C-alpha cells in the first residue's frame, strides 16, 4: 500500500488546494499520524510563511513542524538548477521526504503552485520530484476559461508526459468545470486516458474562485482602517467609483469590491448605505486609493455605522490599483473556515473517495530511481556503521573520498600509508579532514606485521609458502588489508585505484575464500540509468564462464539485487531470444538458464534473450510476449567478460549513467575492486556497497 500521494497541477489557480485538503482529511480518517510535504515553496516578497503549509498544519492541527514540511524555496531551486546541481536538489528533497515517511503513516506531497517567476519549467520539476520519490501522482487541471477540446488535449498530454517519464499516475481530476459541461468532460477524458486511471470532475464553485479582501490587502500592502474582522469577505467583482454616486450605485454587483480615491466621501458613504439597503447588492469591501483618507468628520461618521465592510487604504492611483487587484488569485487560508469547509464538502460530493482509497491501498511499485538508490545506500550504511580499510591511502582520490565519508560519519575508516604523507596531500588538496579520527596504519612498519605474517603463513603453508615470503607479503597493502579483515580489525576492503584487479582480489581468494556452496567469485555493477537502476554481471572477473558458472553468477546477482532493494528479474543475454537461435554460445546460455531455474524455481529468469527484448517492452511484446521478465529485466547477465565489460562501458559513456561497482559477490567477507580510472564518487559509492555487504554477511 502506498503511504503517500503526490498532488500536482499543470498551471496556477487550478484549485489544487481543494484536492489536497480533501485528501488530507481522507488520510486523517485512516490515521492521526499524517504528514504534509511541499518539496518546493514560493516565498513572497515579505518572506512570510507558506500559506499551503500553514493552512494544512493549523486547520487540521497536524503534529508536524513547519520547517519539516518543505525542502527548498523556488529561488533556491532556480539557482541550483542553473548551476547544474540537479542531484543536490533531488537528494535533499528525498531526504526530507524520507524523514517524514518514517514518522507518519501517511504523507500528502503537494507539488509547486506555478505562482512564481522561476525561469524553469515547473511541470518538468514536478515530474522529476514525483519520479524520484517513487510515489503515485494525482494530476489536477482547471477547465475554466478554456475551450473544452483544448482542456481535454492538455490533460491527455500532461498524463502522457508523466507516463513517458515512468511516473505512476493513479488519477486525473478535472476541476473548475462549468456544470453543464461535466458529463461531456468526463466522457471525453475516459476516451483518452486508460480505464484503470481514476477520473473525477469537479464543477466550478464561485465562492471558492473568489479572492478575499485579505488577499487584496496582502497583495497591495494595504492599511486596514475599519472592519479587520471581515477581511475574509469574498470578492465576486470589483468596480471603480469615479462617477457620480447616483450613477455608480446602479453598477454595483453582488459581493463587489469598491475601488475609489480616499477623498471621495460620497462614494464611500453611498457604498456603505447601499450595503445596508435591501434594494442593493452586498459589498465585500472598500479600497481607498492614492494613500488618501477621508476627513475626520467623515471618519467619525463611518465609525458610527454598524457595518460588515472592511475599508482599506492603499498607495497608488486608482487605475493601477484596479489592475493589481485583477491579478490577485484566490487562496484558502487557515482562518477562512467557511472556504475550507466548502472545499471539503465539494471534495466529498464530487470525488469518489472510496475508489481513491482503494487505489492507494492496492498501489505497489518496484521502481527505483538512481537518486533513490543512492539515498538508500547512504541510509543502509549509516544504520550499521562498519569498518572499511582503504589500502591505497596515499592516492589523492582515496583521501578525498575519505574526507567526505568522515564528514558524513557513515563508516569507520582505516587508510594504509604514511600518516605524514597523507596529511601533506590532504593539505595540498584543501580538505577539511581530521586524521586523528581516521585509523592510519603503515604496512612497512606496523604493530600487526608479526601476527599477520604468522596468520598468513599458517593459512598458506600447505601451498608451499615460507615464513619469509609471508613476512614480505604482509607489507603488501592488499595482503595487509585482507589480513585486517581476517583478524576482525576491519569489516571490508576497497582497493584497485592504483592496483590491478588480480592484485586486489588474489589475497581474498587465498585467505578469506568463498562462501559455502559458492564455486565462483563474480562481480556486478549497479548501472544508474536516467530512469532505473540495472544490475549487470559479470563485467569484471570471469573471462568465459561455463553454463554452471553462469547459472551461479545469475543467482548471486539476483541475490545482490534483492539485497539492495531491486526486484530481481533476470535476463540471460545472448544474440538470440527464446528458441529462435542456435549455436554453442546460445546453448550455453540456454543451459545456464535451466540450471538456475532448477536451483531456484522461484527466480524470475528468462534466457536466452537479446538486450533490446530484455529492457524494451515494445520489443518484448513482439519477441517474447508471454515472458514475465522480457521488457522489464532488472538483472542483466552477460555470457562472457568481453561482452559484459564492453557493454557496461558503452552504456556508461554514451548515456552518462553512473556505474557503481564492481561489487564482488561470493566471498566470505566483502572485498571490492575499483577501476584504476575511478573517480572520488566511485570510491565513495563502493565503500557504501562494501559496508552494506559487511552488514548482510
C-alpha positions as CSV (number, residue, x, y, z in Angstrom):
1,X,0.0,0.0,0.0
2,X,1.2,3.5,-0.8
3,X,1.8,5.6,2.2
4,X,1.9,8.8,0.2
5,X,0.4,10.6,-2.8
6,X,1.8,13.4,-4.9
7,X,-0.8,16.0,-5.9
8,X,0.3,18.2,-8.8
9,X,-1.1,20.5,-11.4
10,X,-0.3,21.9,-14.8
11,X,-0.8,25.6,-14.1
12,X,-1.6,28.2,-11.5
13,X,-5.0,28.8,-10.0
14,X,-6.1,25.2,-10.7
15,X,-7.9,24.6,-7.4
16,X,-5.3,22.1,-6.2
17,X,-5.8,23.2,-2.6
18,X,-9.3,21.8,-2.7
19,X,-8.0,18.3,-3.7
20,X,-5.1,18.5,-1.1
21,X,-7.4,19.4,1.7
22,X,-9.8,16.6,0.8
23,X,-7.0,14.0,0.7
24,X,-5.6,15.2,4.0
25,X,-8.9,14.7,5.7
26,X,-9.2,11.3,3.9
27,X,-5.8,10.3,5.3
28,X,-6.7,11.6,8.8
29,X,-9.8,9.4,8.8
30,X,-7.4,6.5,8.4
31,X,-4.8,7.6,11.0
32,X,-3.9,10.5,13.2
33,X,-0.3,10.3,12.1
34,X,-0.4,12.2,8.8
35,X,2.4,14.3,7.4
36,X,2.4,17.1,4.8
37,X,5.2,18.0,2.5
38,X,5.8,20.6,-0.2
39,X,9.2,19.9,-1.9
40,X,9.3,23.5,-3.3
41,X,7.6,26.6,-1.9
42,X,7.4,30.1,-3.3
43,X,8.1,32.7,-0.6
44,X,6.6,36.1,-1.2
45,X,8.4,39.4,-1.0
46,X,7.8,39.6,2.7
47,X,9.3,36.1,3.3
48,X,6.1,35.1,5.1
49,X,5.1,31.5,5.9
50,X,3.9,29.4,3.0
51,X,0.1,29.6,3.1
52,X,-0.4,25.9,1.9
53,X,1.7,24.6,4.8
54,X,0.2,27.0,7.3
55,X,-3.3,26.1,6.4
56,X,-2.7,22.3,6.4
57,X,-1.0,22.4,9.8
58,X,-3.4,24.8,11.6
59,X,-6.7,23.8,10.3
60,X,-6.1,20.0,10.7
61,X,-3.9,20.5,13.8
62,X,-1.2,18.3,12.3
63,X,1.6,17.2,14.6
64,X,4.5,18.5,12.4
65,X,7.0,21.3,12.4
66,X,6.7,23.9,9.7
67,X,10.4,23.6,8.7
68,X,10.0,19.8,8.1
69,X,7.3,20.5,5.5
70,X,9.4,21.8,2.7
71,X,12.9,21.4,1.2
72,X,13.5,24.5,-0.9
73,X,12.3,27.9,-1.8
74,X,11.7,28.3,-5.6
75,X,14.5,30.8,-5.9
76,X,17.0,28.3,-4.4
77,X,15.9,25.6,-6.9
78,X,16.4,28.0,-9.8
79,X,19.9,28.8,-8.7
80,X,20.9,25.2,-8.1
81,X,19.5,24.1,-11.4
82,X,21.2,26.9,-13.3
83,X,24.5,25.7,-11.7
84,X,23.9,22.1,-12.8
85,X,23.2,20.9,-9.3
86,X,20.1,18.9,-10.0
87,X,21.3,16.0,-7.9
88,X,21.7,18.3,-4.9
89,X,18.0,19.3,-5.3
90,X,16.8,15.8,-5.6
91,X,18.9,14.3,-2.8
92,X,17.8,16.9,-0.3
93,X,14.1,16.5,-1.3
94,X,14.4,12.7,-0.9
95,X,16.0,13.1,2.5
96,X,13.3,15.5,3.8
97,X,10.5,13.2,2.4
98,X,12.0,10.1,3.8
99,X,12.3,11.6,7.3
100,X,8.6,12.3,7.2
101,X,7.8,8.8,5.7
102,X,9.5,7.2,8.8
103,X,7.5,9.3,11.2
104,X,4.0,9.2,9.7
105,X,1.5,6.6,8.5
106,X,0.6,8.7,5.5
107,X,2.2,11.7,3.8
108,X,0.5,14.1,1.4
109,X,3.0,15.6,-1.0
110,X,1.9,18.7,-2.9
111,X,3.7,20.0,-6.0
112,X,4.6,23.5,-6.9
113,X,1.7,26.0,-7.5
114,X,3.1,27.7,-10.6
115,X,2.8,31.1,-8.9
116,X,6.4,32.2,-9.2
117,X,8.5,33.6,-12.0
118,X,11.1,30.9,-11.6
119,X,12.6,30.7,-15.0
120,X,12.3,26.9,-15.2
121,X,9.6,24.5,-16.3
122,X,7.7,23.6,-13.2
123,X,6.0,20.7,-14.9
124,X,9.4,19.1,-15.5
125,X,10.4,19.8,-11.9
126,X,7.3,18.1,-10.6
127,X,7.9,15.2,-12.9
128,X,11.4,14.9,-11.6
129,X,10.4,15.1,-8.0
130,X,7.5,12.7,-8.2
131,X,9.6,10.1,-10.1
132,X,12.4,10.2,-7.6
133,X,10.1,10.0,-4.6
134,X,8.5,6.9,-6.2
135,X,5.0,7.8,-5.1
136,X,1.8,7.8,-7.1
137,X,0.6,11.0,-8.7
138,X,-2.8,12.7,-8.9
139,X,-3.0,15.3,-11.6
140,X,-5.3,18.3,-11.2
141,X,-6.3,20.6,-14.1
142,X,-8.6,23.6,-14.3
143,X,-11.1,23.8,-17.1
144,X,-12.3,27.4,-16.6
145,X,-11.6,29.9,-19.4
146,X,-10.6,27.1,-21.7
147,X,-12.3,25.5,-24.8
148,X,-13.5,22.1,-23.9
149,X,-11.4,20.3,-26.6
150,X,-8.2,22.3,-25.6
151,X,-8.7,21.3,-22.0
152,X,-9.1,17.6,-22.9
153,X,-6.0,17.7,-25.0
154,X,-4.0,19.4,-22.3
155,X,-5.0,16.8,-19.7
156,X,-4.1,14.0,-22.1
157,X,-0.7,15.4,-22.9
158,X,0.1,16.0,-19.2
159,X,-0.8,12.4,-18.4
160,X,1.4,11.2,-21.2
161,X,4.3,13.3,-20.0
162,X,4.2,11.7,-16.6
163,X,3.8,8.2,-18.1
164,X,6.6,8.6,-20.6
165,X,8.9,9.5,-17.6
166,X,7.7,6.3,-15.9
167,X,5.9,8.1,-13.2
168,X,2.9,6.2,-11.7
169,X,-0.3,8.3,-12.3
170,X,-3.2,6.9,-10.4
171,X,-5.8,9.6,-11.1
172,X,-6.8,12.7,-13.0
173,X,-9.1,15.4,-11.6
174,X,-10.7,18.0,-13.9
175,X,-11.5,21.0,-11.7
176,X,-13.5,24.2,-12.1
177,X,-15.7,22.8,-14.9
178,X,-19.0,24.5,-15.8
179,X,-21.9,22.5,-14.5
180,X,-23.4,21.9,-17.9
181,X,-20.1,20.5,-19.2
182,X,-19.4,18.0,-16.5
183,X,-20.7,14.9,-18.3
184,X,-19.0,15.9,-21.6
185,X,-15.6,16.4,-19.9
186,X,-15.8,13.1,-18.0
187,X,-16.8,11.2,-21.1
188,X,-14.1,12.7,-23.3
189,X,-11.4,12.2,-20.6
190,X,-12.3,8.5,-20.3
191,X,-11.8,8.2,-24.1
192,X,-8.2,9.4,-24.0
193,X,-7.0,8.2,-20.6
194,X,-6.7,4.5,-19.7
195,X,-9.7,2.9,-17.9
196,X,-7.6,1.9,-14.9
197,X,-6.8,5.6,-14.1
198,X,-9.2,7.3,-11.6
199,X,-11.1,10.2,-13.1
200,X,-13.2,12.7,-11.3
201,X,-14.8,16.0,-12.5
202,X,-15.4,18.9,-10.1
203,X,-17.6,21.9,-11.0
204,X,-16.6,25.5,-10.7
205,X,-17.7,26.8,-7.3
206,X,-17.8,30.6,-7.5
207,X,-17.3,31.2,-3.8
208,X,-14.0,29.2,-3.9
209,X,-12.9,31.1,-7.0
210,X,-13.3,34.4,-5.4
211,X,-10.3,36.1,-3.7
212,X,-10.9,37.6,-0.3
213,X,-10.4,41.1,0.9
214,X,-7.5,39.8,3.0
215,X,-5.6,38.6,-0.1
216,X,-6.1,42.0,-1.7
217,X,-4.7,43.7,1.4
218,X,-1.7,41.5,1.5
219,X,-1.1,41.9,-2.2
220,X,-1.3,45.7,-2.0
221,X,0.3,46.0,1.4
222,X,-2.8,48.0,2.5
223,X,-3.7,49.6,5.8
224,X,-6.9,48.4,7.4
225,X,-8.9,51.4,8.6
226,X,-12.2,49.6,9.6
227,X,-13.6,46.1,9.7
228,X,-10.5,44.0,10.2
229,X,-12.7,41.1,11.4
230,X,-14.4,41.0,8.0
231,X,-11.3,40.6,5.8
232,X,-12.4,37.1,4.8
233,X,-15.3,38.6,2.8
234,X,-15.2,37.1,-0.7
235,X,-14.9,39.4,-3.7
236,X,-17.3,38.5,-6.5
237,X,-16.4,41.5,-8.6
238,X,-14.8,44.9,-8.4
239,X,-15.6,48.3,-9.8
240,X,-14.1,51.8,-9.8
241,X,-16.1,54.6,-8.2
242,X,-15.1,57.5,-10.3
243,X,-18.5,58.8,-11.5
244,X,-21.3,60.5,-9.6
245,X,-22.8,58.4,-6.8
246,X,-26.3,58.3,-8.5
247,X,-24.7,56.6,-11.5
248,X,-22.2,54.4,-9.6
249,X,-24.6,52.6,-7.3
250,X,-26.6,51.3,-10.2
251,X,-23.5,49.4,-11.4
252,X,-22.7,47.7,-8.1
253,X,-22.9,43.9,-8.3
254,X,-23.2,41.2,-5.5
255,X,-20.1,40.9,-3.3
256,X,-18.4,43.8,-5.2
257,X,-15.2,45.4,-4.1
258,X,-15.5,49.2,-4.4
259,X,-12.3,51.0,-5.5
260,X,-12.3,54.7,-5.1
261,X,-10.0,57.6,-4.2
262,X,-9.8,58.2,-0.5
263,X,-11.2,61.7,-0.8
264,X,-14.5,60.5,-2.4
265,X,-16.6,60.7,0.7
266,X,-19.8,60.5,-1.4
267,X,-18.8,57.1,-2.9
268,X,-17.7,55.7,0.5
269,X,-20.8,56.7,2.3
270,X,-23.0,55.7,-0.6
271,X,-21.5,52.3,-0.8
272,X,-22.0,51.8,3.0
273,X,-25.6,52.8,2.6
274,X,-26.2,50.6,-0.4
275,X,-24.8,47.6,1.5
276,X,-27.3,48.3,4.3
277,X,-30.1,48.6,1.9
278,X,-32.2,45.6,0.9
279,X,-32.6,47.2,-2.5
280,X,-28.9,46.9,-3.5
281,X,-26.3,44.0,-3.6
282,X,-24.0,43.3,-0.7
283,X,-20.5,44.8,-0.8
284,X,-17.3,42.9,0.2
285,X,-15.1,45.9,0.9
286,X,-13.9,49.3,0.0
287,X,-10.4,50.2,-1.2
288,X,-9.3,53.8,-0.8
289,X,-6.6,54.7,-3.4
290,X,-4.0,57.5,-3.5
291,X,-2.9,57.0,0.1
292,X,-5.8,59.4,0.9
293,X,-8.0,59.1,3.9
294,X,-11.4,60.8,4.5
295,X,-11.6,63.9,6.7
296,X,-12.0,63.4,10.4
297,X,-15.7,64.2,10.2
298,X,-16.3,61.5,7.6
299,X,-14.2,59.0,9.6
300,X,-16.3,59.8,12.6
301,X,-19.4,59.2,10.6
302,X,-18.1,55.9,9.3
303,X,-17.0,54.8,12.7
304,X,-20.6,55.1,14.0
305,X,-22.1,53.0,11.2
306,X,-22.7,49.3,12.0
307,X,-21.1,47.7,9.0
308,X,-19.6,44.4,7.9
309,X,-17.5,46.1,5.3
310,X,-13.7,46.4,5.7
311,X,-12.2,49.7,4.5
312,X,-8.6,49.7,3.4
313,X,-6.2,52.5,2.4
314,X,-3.5,51.8,-0.2
315,X,-0.8,53.7,-2.0
316,X,-1.1,54.1,-5.8
317,X,-3.5,55.5,-8.3
318,X,-7.0,54.1,-8.9
319,X,-6.2,52.7,-12.3
320,X,-3.0,50.9,-11.3
321,X,-4.6,49.5,-8.2
322,X,-7.5,48.2,-10.1
323,X,-5.1,46.3,-12.4
324,X,-3.3,44.8,-9.5
325,X,-6.5,43.7,-7.8
326,X,-7.4,41.9,-11.1
327,X,-4.2,39.9,-10.8
328,X,-4.9,38.6,-7.3
329,X,-5.6,34.8,-7.3
330,X,-7.8,33.2,-4.6
331,X,-6.2,31.2,-1.8
332,X,-7.5,29.2,1.1
333,X,-6.3,30.4,4.5
334,X,-6.5,28.5,7.7
335,X,-8.5,31.3,9.2
336,X,-11.2,31.1,6.5
337,X,-13.1,28.1,7.8
338,X,-16.0,28.9,5.6
339,X,-13.9,28.4,2.4
340,X,-12.2,25.3,3.8
341,X,-15.5,23.6,4.8
342,X,-17.0,24.4,1.4
343,X,-13.9,22.9,-0.3
344,X,-14.1,19.8,1.8
345,X,-17.8,19.4,1.1
346,X,-17.2,19.9,-2.6
347,X,-14.5,17.2,-2.5
348,X,-16.8,14.8,-0.8
349,X,-19.6,15.5,-3.2
350,X,-17.7,15.1,-6.5
351,X,-14.6,12.9,-5.7
352,X,-15.1,9.2,-5.4
353,X,-13.3,8.9,-2.1
354,X,-13.8,5.2,-1.6
355,X,-12.4,4.4,-5.1
356,X,-9.4,6.6,-4.5
357,X,-8.7,4.9,-1.1
358,X,-8.9,1.5,-2.8
359,X,-6.5,2.5,-5.5
360,X,-4.0,3.8,-2.9
361,X,-4.4,0.7,-0.7
362,X,-3.6,-1.6,-3.6
363,X,-0.9,0.5,-5.2
364,X,2.5,-1.1,-5.4
365,X,5.6,-0.1,-7.3
366,X,9.1,-1.7,-7.5
367,X,10.6,1.3,-9.5
368,X,13.8,2.6,-8.1
369,X,15.5,5.7,-9.5
370,X,19.2,6.3,-9.3
371,X,18.8,9.1,-6.8
372,X,16.6,7.0,-4.5
373,X,19.1,4.1,-4.9
374,X,22.0,6.3,-3.8
375,X,19.9,7.6,-0.9
376,X,19.1,4.1,0.2
377,X,22.8,3.2,0.1
378,X,23.6,6.1,2.5
379,X,20.8,5.1,4.9
380,X,21.7,1.4,4.9
381,X,25.3,2.1,5.5
382,X,24.5,4.5,8.4
383,X,22.2,2.1,10.2
384,X,25.0,-0.4,11.0
385,X,28.3,1.5,10.9
386,X,31.1,-0.7,9.6
387,X,34.9,-0.5,9.4
388,X,36.3,-0.4,5.9
389,X,40.0,-0.4,5.1
390,X,41.3,1.5,2.1
391,X,44.8,0.2,1.2
392,X,45.7,2.9,-1.2
393,X,45.8,5.7,1.4
394,X,48.3,7.9,-0.5
395,X,46.1,8.3,-3.6
396,X,44.5,11.8,-3.9
397,X,41.1,10.3,-4.8
398,X,41.1,8.0,-1.8
399,X,41.9,10.9,0.5
400,X,39.1,13.0,-0.9
401,X,36.6,10.2,-0.6
402,X,37.8,9.5,3.0
403,X,37.2,13.2,3.8
404,X,33.6,13.0,2.5
405,X,32.9,9.8,4.3
406,X,34.3,11.2,7.6
407,X,32.2,14.3,7.2
408,X,29.0,12.3,6.8
409,X,30.1,9.9,9.6
410,X,28.9,6.8,7.6
411,X,31.7,4.3,8.2
412,X,34.8,3.9,10.3
413,X,37.9,4.0,8.1
414,X,41.5,2.7,8.1
415,X,43.9,4.2,5.5
416,X,47.1,2.3,4.7
417,X,50.1,4.5,4.1
418,X,52.4,7.1,5.8
419,X,50.4,9.4,8.0
420,X,52.7,12.5,7.4
421,X,52.5,12.0,3.6
422,X,48.7,11.6,3.7
423,X,48.4,14.8,5.8
424,X,50.6,16.8,3.4
425,X,48.4,15.6,0.5
426,X,45.2,16.5,2.3
427,X,46.5,20.0,3.0
428,X,47.5,20.4,-0.7
429,X,44.0,19.3,-1.7
430,X,42.5,21.8,0.7
431,X,40.5,19.1,2.5
432,X,38.9,19.5,5.9
433,X,39.8,16.1,7.3
434,X,40.8,15.1,10.9
435,X,43.3,12.3,10.5
436,X,43.1,11.7,14.3
437,X,39.6,10.3,13.7
438,X,40.8,8.0,10.9
439,X,42.9,5.0,11.7
440,X,46.1,5.1,9.7
441,X,48.5,2.2,9.5
442,X,51.7,1.7,7.6
443,X,52.3,-1.9,6.4
444,X,56.0,-1.2,6.2
445,X,56.2,-0.8,10.0
446,X,53.1,-1.9,11.8
447,X,52.4,-3.4,15.2
448,X,50.3,-6.1,13.4
449,X,53.0,-7.3,11.0
450,X,54.4,-10.1,13.1
451,X,51.0,-11.5,13.9
452,X,49.7,-11.0,10.3
453,X,52.8,-12.8,8.9
454,X,52.2,-15.8,11.2
455,X,48.5,-15.9,10.2
456,X,49.3,-15.8,6.5
457,X,52.0,-18.5,6.9
458,X,49.6,-20.8,8.7
459,X,46.9,-20.2,6.1
460,X,49.2,-20.9,3.0
461,X,52.0,-23.2,4.2
462,X,50.2,-26.2,2.7
463,X,50.6,-24.4,-0.6
464,X,54.3,-24.1,-0.1
465,X,54.5,-20.6,1.4
466,X,57.5,-19.9,3.6
467,X,57.7,-17.7,6.6
468,X,60.0,-15.3,4.8
469,X,57.5,-15.0,1.9
470,X,54.7,-14.4,4.4
471,X,56.6,-11.7,6.1
472,X,57.3,-10.0,2.7
473,X,53.7,-10.3,1.6
474,X,52.4,-8.8,4.9
475,X,54.0,-5.5,3.8
476,X,51.9,-5.6,0.6
477,X,48.9,-3.3,1.1
478,X,46.4,-5.7,-0.5
479,X,47.5,-8.6,1.7
480,X,47.7,-6.3,4.8
481,X,44.2,-5.1,4.2
482,X,42.8,-8.6,3.7
483,X,44.6,-9.8,6.8
484,X,42.9,-7.0,8.8
485,X,39.5,-8.4,7.7
486,X,40.6,-11.9,8.6
487,X,41.7,-10.8,12.1
488,X,38.5,-8.8,12.7
489,X,40.2,-5.4,12.5
490,X,38.1,-4.4,9.5
491,X,34.8,-5.5,8.1
492,X,35.6,-5.0,4.4
493,X,38.2,-3.6,1.9
494,X,38.0,-1.4,-1.1
495,X,41.1,-1.2,-3.4
496,X,42.1,-1.0,-7.0
497,X,42.5,2.7,-7.7
498,X,46.2,2.1,-8.4
499,X,46.4,-1.7,-8.4
500,X,45.1,-4.4,-10.8
501,X,42.0,-6.4,-10.2
502,X,44.1,-9.6,-9.6
503,X,46.3,-7.7,-7.1
504,X,43.2,-6.7,-5.1
505,X,41.3,-10.0,-5.1
506,X,44.1,-12.6,-5.1
507,X,44.7,-12.3,-1.3
508,X,41.0,-12.5,-0.7
509,X,40.7,-15.7,-2.7
510,X,43.6,-17.2,-0.8
511,X,42.8,-16.1,2.7
512,X,39.1,-15.1,3.0
513,X,37.9,-17.7,0.5
514,X,34.4,-18.2,-0.9
515,X,31.1,-18.7,0.9
516,X,29.9,-22.3,1.4
517,X,28.2,-23.6,-1.8
518,X,29.8,-20.9,-4.0
519,X,32.4,-22.1,-6.5
520,X,33.0,-18.8,-8.4
521,X,33.6,-15.3,-7.3
522,X,31.9,-12.9,-9.7
523,X,31.0,-9.2,-9.9
524,X,28.1,-6.8,-10.6
525,X,27.8,-3.2,-11.5
526,X,24.8,-1.1,-10.4
527,X,24.1,0.9,-13.5
528,X,22.2,4.1,-12.5
529,X,20.5,5.0,-15.8
530,X,18.2,8.0,-16.1
531,X,15.1,6.2,-15.1
532,X,16.1,3.0,-13.4
533,X,18.9,1.0,-11.7
534,X,20.0,-2.2,-13.5
535,X,22.3,-4.8,-12.1
536,X,24.9,-6.1,-14.7
537,X,27.2,-9.0,-14.3
538,X,29.8,-10.4,-14.7
539,X,31.7,-7.4,-16.1
540,X,35.0,-7.6,-14.3
541,X,36.2,-11.1,-13.2
542,X,35.3,-14.2,-15.2
543,X,36.5,-14.2,-18.8
544,X,34.4,-17.1,-20.1
545,X,32.2,-18.8,-17.6
546,X,30.7,-22.2,-18.4
547,X,27.0,-22.9,-18.1
548,X,27.2,-24.0,-14.4
549,X,29.2,-20.9,-13.5
550,X,26.9,-18.6,-15.5
551,X,23.9,-20.0,-13.6
552,X,25.7,-19.4,-10.3
553,X,26.6,-15.8,-11.4
554,X,22.9,-15.2,-12.2
555,X,21.7,-16.5,-8.8
556,X,24.3,-14.5,-7.0
557,X,23.5,-11.3,-9.0
558,X,19.8,-11.8,-8.3
559,X,20.5,-12.1,-4.5
560,X,22.7,-8.9,-4.7
561,X,19.9,-7.0,-6.5
562,X,17.3,-8.0,-3.9
563,X,19.7,-7.2,-1.0
564,X,19.9,-3.6,-2.4
565,X,16.2,-3.1,-2.8
566,X,15.9,-4.0,-6.5
567,X,13.2,-6.6,-7.5
568,X,15.2,-9.2,-9.4
569,X,14.0,-10.1,-12.9
570,X,17.0,-11.8,-14.5
571,X,17.8,-11.7,-18.3
572,X,20.4,-14.2,-19.5
573,X,21.7,-12.3,-22.5
574,X,22.6,-13.7,-25.9
575,X,22.4,-12.9,-29.6
576,X,19.0,-14.5,-29.9
577,X,15.8,-14.6,-28.0
578,X,13.9,-17.7,-26.9
579,X,14.2,-20.8,-29.2
580,X,15.0,-18.8,-32.4
581,X,18.7,-19.0,-32.3
582,X,21.3,-21.9,-32.4
583,X,25.0,-22.2,-31.7
584,X,27.4,-23.1,-29.0
585,X,27.2,-19.8,-27.1
586,X,23.4,-19.7,-27.3
587,X,23.2,-23.2,-26.0
588,X,25.5,-22.3,-23.1
589,X,23.1,-19.5,-22.1
590,X,20.1,-21.8,-22.5
591,X,21.6,-24.5,-20.3
592,X,22.6,-21.9,-17.7
593,X,19.1,-20.7,-17.5
594,X,17.7,-24.2,-17.0
595,X,20.3,-24.9,-14.2
596,X,19.4,-21.6,-12.4
597,X,15.7,-22.5,-12.6
598,X,16.3,-25.9,-11.1
599,X,18.4,-24.5,-8.3
600,X,15.9,-21.7,-7.6
601,X,12.4,-22.4,-9.0
602,X,11.1,-19.1,-7.7
603,X,13.6,-17.0,-9.6
604,X,12.2,-14.8,-12.3
605,X,14.6,-15.6,-15.1
606,X,14.5,-15.6,-18.9
607,X,17.1,-16.8,-21.4
608,X,18.5,-16.7,-23.9
609,X,17.2,-13.2,-24.6
610,X,18.6,-10.2,-26.5
611,X,19.3,-6.9,-24.8
612,X,16.6,-5.0,-26.5
613,X,14.0,-7.6,-25.7
614,X,15.1,-7.7,-22.1
615,X,14.7,-3.9,-21.4
616,X,12.3,-2.6,-24.0
617,X,8.6,-3.5,-23.5
618,X,7.6,-2.8,-27.1
619,X,10.3,-5.2,-28.4
620,X,9.5,-7.7,-25.8
621,X,5.8,-7.8,-26.8
622,X,6.9,-8.8,-30.3
623,X,9.7,-11.3,-29.5
624,X,8.6,-12.8,-26.2
625,X,5.0,-11.7,-25.4
626,X,4.4,-14.3,-22.7
627,X,7.6,-13.6,-20.7
628,X,7.4,-12.3,-17.1
629,X,10.9,-10.8,-17.5
630,X,11.2,-9.5,-21.1
631,X,10.9,-5.8,-21.3
632,X,11.4,-5.3,-17.6
633,X,14.6,-7.0,-16.7
634,X,16.5,-5.5,-13.8
635,X,19.4,-8.0,-13.7
636,X,21.3,-8.5,-16.9
637,X,23.8,-11.4,-17.1
638,X,26.3,-11.4,-19.9
639,X,27.6,-14.6,-21.5
640,X,31.3,-13.6,-21.1
641,X,33.6,-10.9,-19.8
642,X,34.3,-9.4,-23.2
643,X,30.6,-8.7,-23.8
644,X,29.9,-7.6,-20.3
645,X,32.8,-5.2,-19.8
646,X,32.4,-3.5,-23.2
647,X,28.6,-3.2,-22.9
648,X,28.6,-1.6,-19.4
649,X,31.3,0.8,-20.5
650,X,29.5,1.7,-23.7
651,X,26.3,2.3,-21.8
652,X,28.2,4.4,-19.2
653,X,29.9,6.6,-21.8
654,X,27.0,7.0,-24.2
655,X,24.2,7.7,-21.7
656,X,26.2,9.3,-18.9
657,X,25.0,6.6,-16.5
658,X,26.7,6.3,-13.1
659,X,28.3,2.8,-12.7
660,X,28.6,1.8,-9.1
661,X,31.0,-1.1,-8.7
662,X,32.2,-3.6,-9.5
663,X,30.9,-5.3,-6.3
664,X,32.4,-8.7,-5.8
665,X,30.0,-11.5,-4.7
666,X,30.7,-14.9,-3.4
667,X,33.4,-14.1,-0.8
668,X,33.0,-14.8,2.9
669,X,33.9,-11.1,3.6
670,X,33.5,-8.2,1.3
671,X,36.5,-7.1,-0.8
672,X,35.7,-4.8,-3.7
673,X,37.8,-3.7,-6.6
674,X,38.0,-0.2,-8.1
675,X,38.8,0.7,-11.7
676,X,42.2,2.5,-12.0
677,X,40.2,5.3,-13.7
678,X,37.8,5.6,-10.8
679,X,36.5,8.9,-9.6
680,X,36.0,10.1,-6.0
681,X,32.3,9.3,-6.4
682,X,33.1,5.8,-7.5
683,X,35.2,5.2,-4.4
684,X,32.6,6.8,-2.1
685,X,29.8,4.6,-3.5
686,X,31.9,1.4,-3.5
687,X,32.7,2.0,0.2
688,X,29.0,2.2,0.9
689,X,28.3,-1.0,-1.0
690,X,31.1,-2.7,0.9
691,X,29.7,-1.5,4.3
692,X,26.2,-2.8,3.4
693,X,27.7,-6.1,2.2
694,X,29.5,-6.4,5.5
695,X,26.3,-6.0,7.5
696,X,24.5,-8.5,5.3
697,X,27.3,-11.1,5.9
